[in-house]
Amino acid sequence: MEDENPPGFRFYPTEEELVSFYLQHKLQGTRGEELDRVIPVLNIYDFDPWDLPQYAGERSRNDPEQWFFFIPKQEREARGGRPNRLTTIGYWKATGSPGIVYSSTNRAIGGKKTMVFYKGRAPQGRKTNWKMNEYRAIAGEVASSSEAPLQFRLEFSVCRIYKSSKCLRSFDRRPSRVDIRGGEATGVVPQQTRRGVPPPPPPPPPPQNSHMMIETRPAHSHGSSSPGSGDHQIDHQIGESDNSNDMDVDGGDPLWDWEDNQWINW
């Protein structure tokens, strides 16, 4: 029976844990059924990305932000070809440059590629906000002085599927601005800024009654009225300017054809 995760529980492994523990156990054939319940084996290219969360493991199936899968080696890879990353309505395209996953002791243990899903067919595909990080384990030990291209094990890779968002993730989000005078939320969302840059301080409050303009003028009447007798009208004008400007916290990644990289054999 599927376990019920308590509130606040998240399966959130680091890159080192994904490669050194989960992927290594999968390559060695240990912890088989236990491992598959957490990260199942799935050829993700048989599905469109928005259909993948329902096939995720029991620890991340209900996660709203990321899902993990083991990807088996394709037949064309076994014959020395490139993997086919086409789906029924789109394709995955690599972005950025390949990276290396290091252990806590600064030892190279794996490789990483980031991909973006496009609808349609290249080169007229339309970019979506679905992304994937794919990890492979390095075959054998890597000497620190070696300049030879890295060799990776191809039997399985492990991937992290997620959606890039224009705001911080749930554990980084902040509540709405709080009215200091009343202690209740005003419903005004603070201006978003780029990571690491604090928002500008709020403007100082205006002096008391400085926002009020009082104008006295005689009332106009179509009927008879005695001169000098008239009503007074008080106009209150309060102006407020909203200079909020939402900024995109996710910068665009340059496209990179990692297949042409010579330093990494993947």
C-alpha positions in Angstrom: 0.0 0.0 0.0 1.3 3.4 -0.9 2.7 5.4 2.0 1.1 8.7 3.0 3.7 11.4 3.3 3.2 13.7 6.3 2.7 17.4 5.6 5.9 19.1 4.7 7.7 16.0 3.6 9.6 16.4 0.4 11.8 14.0 -1.6 14.6 16.5 -2.4 17.9 14.7 -3.1 21.0 16.6 -3.9 22.9 16.0 -7.2 25.5 14.0 -5.3 22.9 11.8 -3.7 21.2 11.2 -7.0 24.4 10.0 -8.7 26.4 8.4 -5.8 23.5 6.6 -4.2 20.4 6.2 -6.4 22.1 5.9 -9.8 25.0 3.8 -8.5 22.6 1.3 -6.8 20.6 1.1 -10.1 23.7 0.4 -12.1 24.8 -2.3 -9.6 21.4 -3.9 -9.5 21.0 -3.5 -5.7 18.0 -2.3 -3.8 15.8 -3.2 -6.8 12.2 -3.0 -5.7 12.9 -0.6 -2.9 14.7 1.7 -5.4 12.0 1.5 -8.1 9.3 2.6 -5.6 11.2 5.9 -5.1 12.5 6.4 -8.7 10.8 4.3 -11.3 12.3 3.2 -14.6 10.5 5.0 -17.5 11.3 5.9 -21.1 10.2 9.5 -20.6 10.4 10.2 -24.4 7.3 8.1 -24.8 5.3 10.8 -23.0 4.9 14.5 -23.1 6.3 16.2 -20.0 3.0 17.2 -18.4 1.9 13.6 -18.4 5.0 12.4 -16.4 4.1 13.4 -12.8 1.5 10.6 -12.6 4.2 8.0 -13.3 6.6 9.3 -10.7 7.6 7.4 -7.6 5.5 7.3 -4.5 7.7 9.8 -2.7 7.4 12.5 -5.4 4.2 11.7 -7.2 2.3 14.4 -5.4 5.1 16.9 -5.4 4.1 20.0 -7.3 7.6 21.0 -8.4 9.8 18.1 -9.4 9.7 14.4 -10.4 12.5 11.8 -10.8 12.9 8.8 -13.3 15.5 6.3 -14.4 15.9 6.4 -18.1 17.1 3.1 -19.8 19.6 3.1 -22.6 18.0 3.2 -26.0 18.8 0.7 -28.7 20.4 3.3 -31.0 22.7 4.3 -28.1 23.8 0.7 -27.8 24.8 0.9 -31.5 26.8 4.1 -31.0 24.2 6.6 -32.1 22.6 9.6 -30.4 19.6 9.1 -28.2 16.2 10.0 -29.7 14.6 12.7 -27.6 11.4 13.2 -29.7 8.0 12.9 -28.2 4.6 12.8 -30.0 4.2 16.6 -30.1 7.7 17.9 -29.4 11.3 17.3 -28.5 13.9 17.9 -25.7 16.8 20.2 -26.6 20.0 20.7 -24.6 20.6 24.2 -23.3 23.8 25.5 -21.7 27.0 23.5 -21.4 27.4 20.1 -19.8 28.5 20.1 -16.2 30.3 17.8 -13.8 28.8 16.5 -10.6 31.2 16.5 -7.7 31.2 14.7 -4.4 31.6 16.3 -1.0 35.3 15.5 -1.3 35.6 17.3 -4.7 35.8 14.1 -6.7 34.1 13.9 -10.1 31.3 11.3 -9.9 29.0 12.2 -12.8 27.9 14.4 -15.6 24.9 16.7 -15.9 22.9 18.1 -18.9 20.0 20.5 -18.8 17.3 20.3 -21.5 14.2 22.3 -22.4 11.1 20.9 -24.0 9.9 22.4 -27.2 6.5 21.9 -28.9 6.5 21.1 -32.6 9.6 20.1 -34.6 12.9 21.8 -35.0 13.7 24.5 -36.0 10.2 25.9 -35.7 9.6 24.5 -32.2 8.1 26.7 -29.5 9.9 26.7 -26.1 8.0 25.7 -23.0 8.7 26.0 -19.3 9.3 22.3 -18.9 12.9 21.4 -18.1 15.0 18.4 -17.3 18.3 17.7 -15.6 19.8 14.4 -16.8 22.6 12.8 -14.8 25.0 9.9 -15.8 27.6 8.2 -13.6 31.3 8.3 -14.6 32.8 4.9 -15.5 35.7 4.1 -13.2 37.9 6.5 -11.3 39.0 9.8 -12.7 42.6 10.9 -12.1 42.9 14.5 -11.1 45.7 15.1 -13.6 44.0 13.3 -16.5 42.9 15.3 -19.5 41.2 12.5 -21.4 37.5 12.8 -22.2 35.2 11.5 -19.4 33.6 8.2 -20.0 30.1 7.6 -18.7 28.0 4.5 -18.0 25.1 4.4 -20.4 22.9 1.5 -19.0 20.8 4.0 -17.0 20.6 7.7 -16.4 18.6 9.5 -13.8 16.6 12.7 -14.6 14.9 15.4 -12.6 11.8 16.8 -14.4 10.5 20.2 -13.3 8.8 23.4 -14.5 10.7 26.7 -14.5 8.6 29.4 -13.0 8.8 33.2 -13.0 8.7 33.4 -9.3 10.6 31.8 -6.4 9.7 28.2 -5.5 7.2 27.5 -2.7 9.8 27.2 0.0 11.3 30.6 -1.0 8.0 32.5 -1.4 7.2 35.4 1.0 3.8 36.6 2.3 2.1 39.7 1.1 3.1 43.1 2.5 1.9 43.6 6.0 0.2 46.8 7.2 2.3 47.8 10.2 -0.4 50.0 11.6 -3.1 47.4 11.7 -1.1 44.2 11.7 -3.1 42.7 8.8 -2.1 41.9 5.2 -3.0 44.5 2.8 -3.0 42.2 -0.2 -0.4 44.2 -2.0 2.3 41.9 -3.4 5.8 43.3 -2.9 7.9 44.0 -6.0 9.8 41.0 -7.2 13.5 41.4 -7.5 16.3 39.3 -8.8 17.8 36.7 -6.4 20.3 38.2 -4.0 19.2 41.8 -4.5 17.0 43.2 -1.7 13.9 45.2 -2.7 14.1 49.0 -2.4 12.9 50.4 0.9 9.3 51.8 1.0 8.9 55.6 0.6 8.5 57.5 3.8 4.9 58.4 4.7 3.7 61.9 3.8 3.3 64.5 6.6 0.0 64.5 8.3 -2.7 66.3 6.3 -0.2 67.1 3.5 -2.3 65.1 1.1 -5.5 67.1 1.7 -6.4 70.2 -0.3 -9.2 72.3 1.0 -10.9 74.6 -1.4 -13.7 77.0 -0.4 -16.0 78.4 -3.0 -19.5 79.7 -3.0 -22.3 77.4 -4.0 -24.1 78.2 -7.2 -27.9 78.3 -7.0 -30.5 78.9 -9.7 -32.9 80.2 -7.1 -32.7 83.4 -5.0 -30.1 83.6 -2.3 -28.8 86.4 -0.3 -25.3 87.7 -1.2 -22.6 86.4 1.1 -24.6 83.4 2.1 -23.4 80.2 0.5 -22.4 76.7 1.2 -18.8 75.6 1.3 -17.5 72.5 -0.5 -14.5 70.6 0.7 -12.6 68.5 -1.8 -10.2 65.9 -0.7 -7.7 64.6 -3.3 -5.5 61.8 -2.4 -3.0 60.6 -5.1 -1.2 57.3 -5.1 1.3 56.1 -7.6 2.0 52.4 -8.3 5.4 52.0 -9.7 5.5 48.2 -9.3 7.4 46.4 -12.0 7.6 42.6 -12.0 10.9 41.3 -13.0 11.7 37.9 -14.4 13.8 36.0 -11.9 14.8 33.3 -14.3 17.3 34.4 -16.9 17.4 32.9 -20.3 19.8 30.1 -21.0 22.0 30.2 -24.1 21.4 27.2 -26.4 24.4 24.9 -26.6 24.9 21.9 -28.8 26.6 19.6 -26.3 26.8 16.8 -28.9 29.7 18.7 -30.5 31.6 19.0 -27.3 34.9 17.1 -27.6 35.9 17.2 -23.9 33.0 15.0 -22.8 32.0 11.7 -24.3 28.3 11.3 -23.6 
